[in-house]
Amino acid sequence: MVVAGLASNVPGVALGMAISEALLFFGLLLPASRLLPAKALPVSVDG
């Protein structure tokens, strides 16, 4: 029963890890994009 509970919990844990990694990534990316000139970024900011 414990194994089944853990197995059913894996998608939620993976999703939580992906969200936290994305938040960490954007948390590092956004301050860097403010410090760097816009031309240094590979992605256009003007949309």
mmCIF entry with sequence, helices, sheets and N, C-alpha, C, O atoms, coordinates in Angstrom:
data_MODEL
# 
_entry.id   MODEL 
# 
_entity.id                         1 
_entity.type                       polymer 
_entity.pdbx_number_of_molecules   1 
# 
_entity_poly.entity_id                      1 
_entity_poly.type                           'polypeptide(L)' 
_entity_poly.nstd_linkage                   no 
_entity_poly.nstd_monomer                   no 
_entity_poly.pdbx_seq_one_letter_code       MVVAGLASNVPGVALGMAISEALLFFGLLLPASRLLPAKALPVSVDG 
_entity_poly.pdbx_seq_one_letter_code_can   MVVAGLASNVPGVALGMAISEALLFFGLLLPASRLLPAKALPVSVDG 
_entity_poly.pdbx_strand_id                 A 
# 
loop_
_entity_poly_seq.entity_id 
_entity_poly_seq.num 
_entity_poly_seq.mon_id 
_entity_poly_seq.hetero 
1 1  MET n 
1 2  VAL n 
1 3  VAL n 
1 4  ALA n 
1 5  GLY n 
1 6  LEU n 
1 7  ALA n 
1 8  SER n 
1 9  ASN n 
1 10 VAL n 
1 11 PRO n 
1 12 GLY n 
1 13 VAL n 
1 14 ALA n 
1 15 LEU n 
1 16 GLY n 
1 17 MET n 
1 18 ALA n 
1 19 ILE n 
1 20 SER n 
1 21 GLU n 
1 22 ALA n 
1 23 LEU n 
1 24 LEU n 
1 25 PHE n 
1 26 PHE n 
1 27 GLY n 
1 28 LEU n 
1 29 LEU n 
1 30 LEU n 
1 31 PRO n 
1 32 ALA n 
1 33 SER n 
1 34 ARG n 
1 35 LEU n 
1 36 LEU n 
1 37 PRO n 
1 38 ALA n 
1 39 LYS n 
1 40 ALA n 
1 41 LEU n 
1 42 PRO n 
1 43 VAL n 
1 44 SER n 
1 45 VAL n 
1 46 ASP n 
1 47 GLY n 
# 
_struct_asym.id          A 
_struct_asym.entity_id   1 
# 
loop_
_struct_conf.conf_type_id 
_struct_conf.id 
_struct_conf.pdbx_PDB_helix_id 
_struct_conf.beg_label_comp_id 
_struct_conf.beg_label_asym_id 
_struct_conf.beg_label_seq_id 
_struct_conf.pdbx_beg_PDB_ins_code 
_struct_conf.end_label_comp_id 
_struct_conf.end_label_asym_id 
_struct_conf.end_label_seq_id 
_struct_conf.pdbx_end_PDB_ins_code 
_struct_conf.beg_auth_comp_id 
_struct_conf.beg_auth_asym_id 
_struct_conf.beg_auth_seq_id 
_struct_conf.end_auth_comp_id 
_struct_conf.end_auth_asym_id 
_struct_conf.end_auth_seq_id 
_struct_conf.pdbx_PDB_helix_class 
_struct_conf.details 
_struct_conf.pdbx_PDB_helix_length 
HELX_P HELX_P1 AA1 VAL A 2  ? LEU A 35 ? VAL A 2  LEU A 35 1 ? 34 
HELX_P HELX_P2 AA2 ALA A 38 ? ALA A 40 ? ALA A 38 ALA A 40 5 ? 3  
# 
_struct_conf_type.id          HELX_P 
_struct_conf_type.criteria    ? 
_struct_conf_type.reference   ? 
# 
loop_
_atom_site.group_PDB 
_atom_site.id 
_atom_site.type_symbol 
_atom_site.label_atom_id 
_atom_site.label_alt_id 
_atom_site.label_comp_id 
_atom_site.label_asym_id 
_atom_site.label_entity_id 
_atom_site.label_seq_id 
_atom_site.pdbx_PDB_ins_code 
_atom_site.Cartn_x 
_atom_site.Cartn_y 
_atom_site.Cartn_z 
_atom_site.occupancy 
_atom_site.B_iso_or_equiv 
_atom_site.pdbx_formal_charge 
_atom_site.auth_seq_id 
_atom_site.auth_comp_id 
_atom_site.auth_asym_id 
_atom_site.auth_atom_id 
_atom_site.pdbx_PDB_model_num 
ATOM 1   N N  . MET A 1 1  ? 0.835  -1.211 0.000   1.00 0.00 ? 1  MET A N  1 
ATOM 2   C CA . MET A 1 1  ? 0.000  0.000  0.000   1.00 0.00 ? 1  MET A CA 1 
ATOM 3   C C  . MET A 1 1  ? 0.870  1.263  0.000   1.00 0.00 ? 1  MET A C  1 
ATOM 4   O O  . MET A 1 1  ? 0.531  2.260  -0.637  1.00 0.00 ? 1  MET A O  1 
ATOM 5   N N  . VAL A 1 2  ? 1.975  1.208  0.708   1.00 0.00 ? 2  VAL A N  1 
ATOM 6   C CA . VAL A 1 2  ? 2.870  2.367  0.758   1.00 0.00 ? 2  VAL A CA 1 
ATOM 7   C C  . VAL A 1 2  ? 3.499  2.600  -0.609  1.00 0.00 ? 2  VAL A C  1 
ATOM 8   O O  . VAL A 1 2  ? 3.649  3.742  -1.043  1.00 0.00 ? 2  VAL A O  1 
ATOM 9   N N  . VAL A 1 3  ? 3.869  1.507  -1.290  1.00 0.00 ? 3  VAL A N  1 
ATOM 10  C CA . VAL A 1 3  ? 4.486  1.650  -2.612  1.00 0.00 ? 3  VAL A CA 1 
ATOM 11  C C  . VAL A 1 3  ? 3.488  2.250  -3.594  1.00 0.00 ? 3  VAL A C  1 
ATOM 12  O O  . VAL A 1 3  ? 3.847  3.103  -4.406  1.00 0.00 ? 3  VAL A O  1 
ATOM 13  N N  . ALA A 1 4  ? 2.242  1.808  -3.520  1.00 0.00 ? 4  ALA A N  1 
ATOM 14  C CA . ALA A 1 4  ? 1.225  2.341  -4.423  1.00 0.00 ? 4  ALA A CA 1 
ATOM 15  C C  . ALA A 1 4  ? 0.988  3.822  -4.139  1.00 0.00 ? 4  ALA A C  1 
ATOM 16  O O  . ALA A 1 4  ? 0.784  4.611  -5.061  1.00 0.00 ? 4  ALA A O  1 
ATOM 17  N N  . GLY A 1 5  ? 1.015  4.195  -2.861  1.00 0.00 ? 5  GLY A N  1 
ATOM 18  C CA . GLY A 1 5  ? 0.829  5.604  -2.512  1.00 0.00 ? 5  GLY A CA 1 
ATOM 19  C C  . GLY A 1 5  ? 1.973  6.452  -3.045  1.00 0.00 ? 5  GLY A C  1 
ATOM 20  O O  . GLY A 1 5  ? 1.751  7.557  -3.540  1.00 0.00 ? 5  GLY A O  1 
ATOM 21  N N  . LEU A 1 6  ? 3.186  5.946  -2.946  1.00 0.00 ? 6  LEU A N  1 
ATOM 22  C CA . LEU A 1 6  ? 4.333  6.691  -3.452  1.00 0.00 ? 6  LEU A CA 1 
ATOM 23  C C  . LEU A 1 6  ? 4.284  6.790  -4.966  1.00 0.00 ? 6  LEU A C  1 
ATOM 24  O O  . LEU A 1 6  ? 4.592  7.834  -5.540  1.00 0.00 ? 6  LEU A O  1 
ATOM 25  N N  . ALA A 1 7  ? 3.891  5.689  -5.614  1.00 0.00 ? 7  ALA A N  1 
ATOM 26  C CA . ALA A 1 7  ? 3.840  5.685  -7.075  1.00 0.00 ? 7  ALA A CA 1 
ATOM 27  C C  . ALA A 1 7  ? 2.783  6.664  -7.585  1.00 0.00 ? 7  ALA A C  1 
ATOM 28  O O  . ALA A 1 7  ? 2.984  7.320  -8.607  1.00 0.00 ? 7  ALA A O  1 
ATOM 29  N N  . SER A 1 8  ? 1.670  6.762  -6.881  1.00 0.00 ? 8  SER A N  1 
ATOM 30  C CA . SER A 1 8  ? 0.628  7.695  -7.308  1.00 0.00 ? 8  SER A CA 1 
ATOM 31  C C  . SER A 1 8  ? 1.021  9.130  -6.991  1.00 0.00 ? 8  SER A C  1 
ATOM 32  O O  . SER A 1 8  ? 0.453  10.066 -7.552  1.00 0.00 ? 8  SER A O  1 
ATOM 33  N N  . ASN A 1 9  ? 1.992  9.313  -6.091  1.00 0.00 ? 9  ASN A N  1 
ATOM 34  C CA . ASN A 1 9  ? 2.418  10.646 -5.696  1.00 0.00 ? 9  ASN A CA 1 
ATOM 35  C C  . ASN A 1 9  ? 3.528  11.183 -6.599  1.00 0.00 ? 9  ASN A C  1 
ATOM 36  O O  . ASN A 1 9  ? 3.845  12.372 -6.560  1.00 0.00 ? 9  ASN A O  1 
ATOM 37  N N  . VAL A 1 10 ? 4.118  10.304 -7.412  1.00 0.00 ? 10 VAL A N  1 
ATOM 38  C CA . VAL A 1 10 ? 5.263  10.711 -8.242  1.00 0.00 ? 10 VAL A CA 1 
ATOM 39  C C  . VAL A 1 10 ? 4.933  11.858 -9.200  1.00 0.00 ? 10 VAL A C  1 
ATOM 40  O O  . VAL A 1 10 ? 5.724  12.797 -9.288  1.00 0.00 ? 10 VAL A O  1 
ATOM 41  N N  . PRO A 1 11 ? 3.799  11.833 -9.928  1.00 0.00 ? 11 PRO A N  1 
ATOM 42  C CA . PRO A 1 11 ? 3.509  12.955 -10.829 1.00 0.00 ? 11 PRO A CA 1 
ATOM 43  C C  . PRO A 1 11 ? 3.414  14.291 -10.087 1.00 0.00 ? 11 PRO A C  1 
ATOM 44  O O  . PRO A 1 11 ? 3.897  15.309 -10.584 1.00 0.00 ? 11 PRO A O  1 
ATOM 45  N N  . GLY A 1 12 ? 2.803  14.294 -8.917  1.00 0.00 ? 12 GLY A N  1 
ATOM 46  C CA . GLY A 1 12 ? 2.685  15.526 -8.144  1.00 0.00 ? 12 GLY A CA 1 
ATOM 47  C C  . GLY A 1 12 ? 4.050  16.032 -7.700  1.00 0.00 ? 12 GLY A C  1 
ATOM 48  O O  . GLY A 1 12 ? 4.318  17.233 -7.744  1.00 0.00 ? 12 GLY A O  1 
ATOM 49  N N  . VAL A 1 13 ? 4.920  15.107 -7.269  1.00 0.00 ? 13 VAL A N  1 
ATOM 50  C CA . VAL A 1 13 ? 6.259  15.500 -6.835  1.00 0.00 ? 13 VAL A CA 1 
ATOM 51  C C  . VAL A 1 13 ? 7.061  16.022 -8.019  1.00 0.00 ? 13 VAL A C  1 
ATOM 52  O O  . VAL A 1 13 ? 7.772  17.020 -7.898  1.00 0.00 ? 13 VAL A O  1 
ATOM 53  N N  . ALA A 1 14 ? 6.950  15.351 -9.165  1.00 0.00 ? 14 ALA A N  1 
ATOM 54  C CA . ALA A 1 14 ? 7.688  15.788 -10.356 1.00 0.00 ? 14 ALA A CA 1 
ATOM 55  C C  . ALA A 1 14 ? 7.186  17.160 -10.809 1.00 0.00 ? 14 ALA A C  1 
ATOM 56  O O  . ALA A 1 14 ? 7.974  18.012 -11.222 1.00 0.00 ? 14 ALA A O  1 
ATOM 57  N N  . LEU A 1 15 ? 5.883  17.364 -10.730 1.00 0.00 ? 15 LEU A N  1 
ATOM 58  C CA . LEU A 1 15 ? 5.317  18.651 -11.125 1.00 0.00 ? 15 LEU A CA 1 
ATOM 59  C C  . LEU A 1 15 ? 5.784  19.752 -10.178 1.00 0.00 ? 15 LEU A C  1 
ATOM 60  O O  . LEU A 1 15 ? 6.138  20.846 -10.615 1.00 0.00 ? 15 LEU A O  1 
ATOM 61  N N  . GLY A 1 16 ? 5.783  19.457 -8.887  1.00 0.00 ? 16 GLY A N  1 
ATOM 62  C CA . GLY A 1 16 ? 6.257  20.428 -7.910  1.00 0.00 ? 16 GLY A CA 1 
ATOM 63  C C  . GLY A 1 16 ? 7.725  20.771 -8.124  1.00 0.00 ? 16 GLY A C  1 
ATOM 64  O O  . GLY A 1 16 ? 8.116  21.932 -8.005  1.00 0.00 ? 16 GLY A O  1 
ATOM 65  N N  . MET A 1 17 ? 8.543  19.759 -8.440  1.00 0.00 ? 17 MET A N  1 
ATOM 66  C CA . MET A 1 17 ? 9.960  20.007 -8.690  1.00 0.00 ? 17 MET A CA 1 
ATOM 67  C C  . MET A 1 17 ? 10.133 20.837 -9.951  1.00 0.00 ? 17 MET A C  1 
ATOM 68  O O  . MET A 1 17 ? 10.974 21.736 -9.993  1.00 0.00 ? 17 MET A O  1 
ATOM 69  N N  . ALA A 1 18 ? 9.344  20.544 -10.976 1.00 0.00 ? 18 ALA A N  1 
ATOM 70  C CA . ALA A 1 18 ? 9.447  21.302 -12.233 1.00 0.00 ? 18 ALA A CA 1 
ATOM 71  C C  . ALA A 1 18 ? 9.045  22.763 -12.005 1.00 0.00 ? 18 ALA A C  1 
ATOM 72  O O  . ALA A 1 18 ? 9.676  23.674 -12.541 1.00 0.00 ? 18 ALA A O  1 
ATOM 73  N N  . ILE A 1 19 ? 8.000  22.978 -11.214 1.00 0.00 ? 19 ILE A N  1 
ATOM 74  C CA . ILE A 1 19 ? 7.551  24.344 -10.937 1.00 0.00 ? 19 ILE A CA 1 
ATOM 75  C C  . ILE A 1 19 ? 8.598  25.092 -10.130 1.00 0.00 ? 19 ILE A C  1 
ATOM 76  O O  . ILE A 1 19 ? 8.882  26.257 -10.408 1.00 0.00 ? 19 ILE A O  1 
ATOM 77  N N  . SER A 1 20 ? 9.182  24.425 -9.121  1.00 0.00 ? 20 SER A N  1 
ATOM 78  C CA . SER A 1 20 ? 10.183 25.097 -8.298  1.00 0.00 ? 20 SER A CA 1 
ATOM 79  C C  . SER A 1 20 ? 11.431 25.397 -9.109  1.00 0.00 ? 20 SER A C  1 
ATOM 80  O O  . SER A 1 20 ? 12.056 26.442 -8.925  1.00 0.00 ? 20 SER A O  1 
ATOM 81  N N  . GLU A 1 21 ? 11.802 24.479 -10.015 1.00 0.00 ? 21 GLU A N  1 
ATOM 82  C CA . GLU A 1 21 ? 12.959 24.735 -10.867 1.00 0.00 ? 21 GLU A CA 1 
ATOM 83  C C  . GLU A 1 21 ? 12.672 25.878 -11.835 1.00 0.00 ? 21 GLU A C  1 
ATOM 84  O O  . GLU A 1 21 ? 13.553 26.691 -12.113 1.00 0.00 ? 21 GLU A O  1 
ATOM 85  N N  . ALA A 1 22 ? 11.449 25.944 -12.349 1.00 0.00 ? 22 ALA A N  1 
ATOM 86  C CA . ALA A 1 22 ? 11.094 27.031 -13.264 1.00 0.00 ? 22 ALA A CA 1 
ATOM 87  C C  . ALA A 1 22 ? 11.102 28.373 -12.521 1.00 0.00 ? 22 ALA A C  1 
ATOM 88  O O  . ALA A 1 22 ? 11.568 29.380 -13.054 1.00 0.00 ? 22 ALA A O  1 
ATOM 89  N N  . LEU A 1 23 ? 10.583 28.379 -11.287 1.00 0.00 ? 23 LEU A N  1 
ATOM 90  C CA . LEU A 1 23 ? 10.586 29.616 -10.500 1.00 0.00 ? 23 LEU A CA 1 
ATOM 91  C C  . LEU A 1 23 ? 12.010 30.036 -10.188 1.00 0.00 ? 23 LEU A C  1 
ATOM 92  O O  . LEU A 1 23 ? 12.335 31.223 -10.237 1.00 0.00 ? 23 LEU A O  1 
ATOM 93  N N  . LEU A 1 24 ? 12.866 29.065 -9.867  1.00 0.00 ? 24 LEU A N  1 
ATOM 94  C CA . LEU A 1 24 ? 14.262 29.379 -9.583  1.00 0.00 ? 24 LEU A CA 1 
ATOM 95  C C  . LEU A 1 24 ? 14.945 29.912 -10.828 1.00 0.00 ? 24 LEU A C  1 
ATOM 96  O O  . LEU A 1 24 ? 15.716 30.869 -10.767 1.00 0.00 ? 24 LEU A O  1 
ATOM 97  N N  . PHE A 1 25 ? 14.650 29.271 -11.976 1.00 0.00 ? 25 PHE A N  1 
ATOM 98  C CA . PHE A 1 25 ? 15.254 29.698 -13.239 1.00 0.00 ? 25 PHE A CA 1 
ATOM 99  C C  . PHE A 1 25 ? 14.845 31.128 -13.583 1.00 0.00 ? 25 PHE A C  1 
ATOM 100 O O  . PHE A 1 25 ? 15.690 31.953 -13.930 1.00 0.00 ? 25 PHE A O  1 
ATOM 101 N N  . PHE A 1 26 ? 13.549 31.416 -13.484 1.00 0.00 ? 26 PHE A N  1 
ATOM 102 C CA . PHE A 1 26 ? 13.070 32.764 -13.809 1.00 0.00 ? 26 PHE A CA 1 
ATOM 103 C C  . PHE A 1 26 ? 13.533 33.768 -12.757 1.00 0.00 ? 26 PHE A C  1 
ATOM 104 O O  . PHE A 1 26 ? 13.767 34.936 -13.069 1.00 0.00 ? 26 PHE A O  1 
ATOM 105 N N  . GLY A 1 27 ? 13.666 33.310 -11.502 1.00 0.00 ? 27 GLY A N  1 
ATOM 106 C CA . GLY A 1 27 ? 14.168 34.184 -10.456 1.00 0.00 ? 27 GLY A CA 1 
ATOM 107 C C  . GLY A 1 27 ? 15.603 34.601 -10.718 1.00 0.00 ? 27 GLY A C  1 
ATOM 108 O O  . GLY A 1 27 ? 16.021 35.693 -10.331 1.00 0.00 ? 27 GLY A O  1 
ATOM 109 N N  . LEU A 1 28 ? 16.362 33.726 -11.382 1.00 0.00 ? 28 LEU A N  1 
ATOM 110 C CA . LEU A 1 28 ? 17.736 34.075 -11.744 1.00 0.00 ? 28 LEU A CA 1 
ATOM 111 C C  . LEU A 1 28 ? 17.774 34.821 -13.066 1.00 0.00 ? 28 LEU A C  1 
ATOM 112 O O  . LEU A 1 28 ? 18.633 35.677 -13.278 1.00 0.00 ? 28 LEU A O  1 
ATOM 113 N N  . LEU A 1 29 ? 16.843 34.495 -13.957 1.00 0.00 ? 29 LEU A N  1 
ATOM 114 C CA . LEU A 1 29 ? 16.873 35.070 -15.307 1.00 0.00 ? 29 LEU A CA 1 
ATOM 115 C C  . LEU A 1 29 ? 16.397 36.522 -15.315 1.00 0.00 ? 29 LEU A C  1 
ATOM 116 O O  . LEU A 1 29 ? 16.992 37.369 -15.982 1.00 0.00 ? 29 LEU A O  1 
ATOM 117 N N  . LEU A 1 30 ? 15.328 36.809 -14.576 1.00 0.00 ? 30 LEU A N  1 
ATOM 118 C CA . LEU A 1 30 ? 14.758 38.158 -14.618 1.00 0.00 ? 30 LEU A CA 1 
ATOM 119 C C  . LEU A 1 30 ? 15.703 39.237 -14.077 1.00 0.00 ? 30 LEU A C  1 
ATOM 120 O O  . LEU A 1 30 ? 15.849 40.274 -14.723 1.00 0.00 ? 30 LEU A O  1 
ATOM 121 N N  . PRO A 1 31 ? 16.351 39.041 -12.923 1.00 0.00 ? 31 PRO A N  1 
ATOM 122 C CA . PRO A 1 31 ? 17.316 40.061 -12.484 1.00 0.00 ? 31 PRO A CA 1 
ATOM 123 C C  . PRO A 1 31 ? 18.475 40.197 -13.469 1.00 0.00 ? 31 PRO A C  1 
ATOM 124 O O  . PRO A 1 31 ? 18.969 41.304 -13.684 1.00 0.00 ? 31 PRO A O  1 
ATOM 125 N N  . ALA A 1 32 ? 18.915 39.097 -14.067 1.00 0.00 ? 32 ALA A N  1 
ATOM 126 C CA . ALA A 1 32 ? 20.007 39.159 -15.035 1.00 0.00 ? 32 ALA A CA 1 
ATOM 127 C C  . ALA A 1 32 ? 19.566 39.922 -16.276 1.00 0.00 ? 32 ALA A C  1 
ATOM 128 O O  . ALA A 1 32 ? 20.359 40.658 -16.864 1.00 0.00 ? 32 ALA A O  1 
ATOM 129 N N  . SER A 1 33 ? 18.300 39.754 -16.685 1.00 0.00 ? 33 SER A N  1 
ATOM 130 C CA . SER A 1 33 ? 17.813 40.457 -17.872 1.00 0.00 ? 33 SER A CA 1 
ATOM 131 C C  . SER A 1 33 ? 17.678 41.950 -17.596 1.00 0.00 ? 33 SER A C  1 
ATOM 132 O O  . SER A 1 33 ? 17.749 42.758 -18.522 1.00 0.00 ? 33 SER A O  1 
ATOM 133 N N  . ARG A 1 34 ? 17.483 42.325 -16.327 1.00 0.00 ? 34 ARG A N  1 
ATOM 134 C CA . ARG A 1 34 ? 17.416 43.745 -15.991 1.00 0.00 ? 34 ARG A CA 1 
ATOM 135 C C  . ARG A 1 34 ? 18.810 44.357 -15.978 1.00 0.00 ? 34 ARG A C  1 
ATOM 136 O O  . ARG A 1 34 ? 18.979 45.536 -16.288 1.00 0.00 ? 34 ARG A O  1 
ATOM 137 N N  . LEU A 1 35 ? 19.812 43.549 -15.617 1.00 0.00 ? 35 LEU A N  1 
ATOM 138 C CA . LEU A 1 35 ? 21.172 44.077 -15.546 1.00 0.00 ? 35 LEU A CA 1 
ATOM 139 C C  . LEU A 1 35 ? 21.819 44.132 -16.927 1.00 0.00 ? 35 LEU A C  1 
ATOM 140 O O  . LEU A 1 35 ? 22.541 45.073 -17.258 1.00 0.00 ? 35 LEU A O  1 
ATOM 141 N N  . LEU A 1 36 ? 21.542 43.097 -17.724 1.00 0.00 ? 36 LEU A N  1 
ATOM 142 C CA . LEU A 1 36 ? 22.154 43.035 -19.052 1.00 0.00 ? 36 LEU A CA 1 
ATOM 143 C C  . LEU A 1 36 ? 21.385 43.909 -20.039 1.00 0.00 ? 36 LEU A C  1 
ATOM 144 O O  . LEU A 1 36 ? 20.184 44.121 -19.875 1.00 0.00 ? 36 LEU A O  1 
ATOM 145 N N  . PRO A 1 37 ? 22.069 44.413 -21.059 1.00 0.00 ? 37 PRO A N  1 
ATOM 146 C CA . PRO A 1 37 ? 21.359 45.102 -22.138 1.00 0.00 ? 37 PRO A CA 1 
ATOM 147 C C  . PRO A 1 37 ? 20.478 44.110 -22.900 1.00 0.00 ? 37 PRO A C  1 
ATOM 148 O O  . PRO A 1 37 ? 20.790 42.921 -22.960 1.00 0.00 ? 37 PRO A O  1 
ATOM 149 N N  . ALA A 1 38 ? 19.391 44.592 -23.475 1.00 0.00 ? 38 ALA A N  1 
ATOM 150 C CA . ALA A 1 38 ? 18.408 43.716 -24.109 1.00 0.00 ? 38 ALA A CA 1 
ATOM 151 C C  . ALA A 1 38 ? 19.019 42.975 -25.302 1.00 0.00 ? 38 ALA A C  1 
ATOM 152 O O  . ALA A 1 38 ? 18.600 41.862 -25.621 1.00 0.00 ? 38 ALA A O  1 
ATOM 153 N N  . LYS A 1 39 ? 20.000 43.584 -25.958 1.00 0.00 ? 39 LYS A N  1 
ATOM 154 C CA . LYS A 1 39 ? 20.584 42.950 -27.138 1.00 0.00 ? 39 LYS A CA 1 
ATOM 155 C C  . LYS A 1 39 ? 21.418 41.728 -26.768 1.00 0.00 ? 39 LYS A C  1 
ATOM 156 O O  . LYS A 1 39 ? 21.688 40.886 -27.624 1.00 0.00 ? 39 LYS A O  1 
ATOM 157 N N  . ALA A 1 40 ? 21.831 41.619 -25.499 1.00 0.00 ? 40 ALA A N  1 
ATOM 158 C CA . ALA A 1 40 ? 22.640 40.483 -25.071 1.00 0.00 ? 40 ALA A CA 1 
ATOM 159 C C  . ALA A 1 40 ? 21.785 39.237 -24.878 1.00 0.00 ? 40 ALA A C  1 
ATOM 160 O O  . ALA A 1 40 ? 22.310 38.124 -24.828 1.00 0.00 ? 40 ALA A O  1 
ATOM 161 N N  . LEU A 1 41 ? 20.471 39.418 -24.770 1.00 0.00 ? 41 LEU A N  1 
ATOM 162 C CA . LEU A 1 41 ? 19.594 38.267 -24.562 1.00 0.00 ? 41 LEU A CA 1 
ATOM 163 C C  . LEU A 1 41 ? 19.193 37.645 -25.891 1.00 0.00 ? 41 LEU A C  1 
ATOM 164 O O  . LEU A 1 41 ? 18.865 38.363 -26.836 1.00 0.00 ? 41 LEU A O  1 
ATOM 165 N N  . PRO A 1 42 ? 19.217 36.311 -25.975 1.00 0.00 ? 42 PRO A N  1 
ATOM 166 C CA . PRO A 1 42 ? 18.849 35.645 -27.230 1.00 0.00 ? 42 PRO A CA 1 
ATOM 167 C C  . PRO A 1 42 ? 17.366 35.785 -27.550 1.00 0.00 ? 42 PRO A C  1 
ATOM 168 O O  . PRO A 1 42 ? 16.977 35.681 -28.713 1.00 0.00 ? 42 PRO A O  1 
ATOM 169 N N  . VAL A 1 43 ? 16.528 36.020 -26.536 1.00 0.00 ? 43 VAL A N  1 
ATOM 170 C CA . VAL A 1 43 ? 15.087 36.137 -26.742 1.00 0.00 ? 43 VAL A CA 1 
ATOM 171 C C  . VAL A 1 43 ? 14.710 37.611 -26.760 1.00 0.00 ? 43 VAL A C  1 
ATOM 172 O O  . VAL A 1 43 ? 15.129 38.371 -25.887 1.00 0.00 ? 43 VAL A O  1 
ATOM 173 N N  . SER A 1 44 ? 13.936 38.012 -27.730 1.00 0.00 ? 44 SER A N  1 
ATOM 174 C CA . SER A 1 44 ? 13.534 39.417 -27.821 1.00 0.00 ? 44 SER A CA 1 
ATOM 175 C C  . SER A 1 44 ? 12.536 39.732 -26.713 1.00 0.00 ? 44 SER A C  1 
ATOM 176 O O  . SER A 1 44 ? 11.616 38.954 -26.462 1.00 0.00 ? 44 SER A O  1 
ATOM 177 N N  . VAL A 1 45 ? 12.714 40.862 -26.058 1.00 0.00 ? 45 VAL A N  1 
ATOM 178 C CA . VAL A 1 45 ? 11.876 41.209 -24.924 1.00 0.00 ? 45 VAL A CA 1 
ATOM 179 C C  . VAL A 1 45 ? 10.613 41.938 -25.379 1.00 0.00 ? 45 VAL A C  1 
ATOM 180 O O  . VAL A 1 45 ? 9.601  41.914 -24.680 1.00 0.00 ? 45 VAL A O  1 
ATOM 181 N N  . ASP A 1 46 ? 10.664 42.584 -26.543 1.00 0.00 ? 46 ASP A N  1 
ATOM 182 C CA . ASP A 1 46 ? 9.542  43.402 -26.994 1.00 0.00 ? 46 ASP A CA 1 
ATOM 183 C C  . ASP A 1 46 ? 8.348  42.580 -27.462 1.00 0.00 ? 46 ASP A C  1 
ATOM 184 O O  . ASP A 1 46 ? 7.278  43.131 -27.723 1.00 0.00 ? 46 ASP A O  1 
ATOM 185 N N  . GLY A 1 47 ? 8.527  41.245 -27.571 1.00 0.00 ? 47 GLY A N  1 
ATOM 186 C CA . GLY A 1 47 ? 7.426  40.377 -27.931 1.00 0.00 ? 47 GLY A CA 1 
ATOM 187 C C  . GLY A 1 47 ? 7.105  40.446 -29.403 1.00 0.00 ? 47 GLY A C  1 
ATOM 188 O O  . GLY A 1 47 ? 6.191  39.765 -29.869 1.00 0.00 ? 47 GLY A O  1 
# 
